[in-house]
Amino acid sequence: MKVSSVVVINNAVRIKNIDDDYEYNFVVKDLKKEIEKIGRLISMVVPRKKDGYSEGIGKVFVEFENE
């Protein structure tokens, strides 16, 4: 059985920075680069209305693999 840890980072992104696709991709790439310095990343979600999310906007959900 694979065990992982999920971390929620509040107020990590500004809504205006993730509405635009170009800005969103830049922010996600930058976040991923920094988060991978902490541990092995399994998945990351940066919710935005454009992708159908109604909650969690402005937060980043990160799943790490436990070592």
GIQUI-V141763 format. One line per field, one symbol per residue. ss: DSSP state (2 for helix, 1 for strand, 0 for the rest). phi: phi as a letter, one per 20 degrees, with the letter a starting at -180 (. if undefined). psi: psi as a letter, one per 20 degrees, with the letter a starting at -180 (. if undefined). A space follows every 10 residues. Layout:
# GIQUI-V141763
ss=???
phi=???
psi=???
This chain:
# GIQUI-V141763
ss=0001111110 0000222220 2222222222 2222200000 1111100022 2000000001 1111100
phi=.edbcdcdde lecegfedfe gffgffffff fggffffeaf eebbcdfbgg enedcnfndc dcddefe
psi=ppprppppoq khqpghiihp gggghggggg gggghihhro pgrppnqqhh jjqiqjpirp pppqpp.
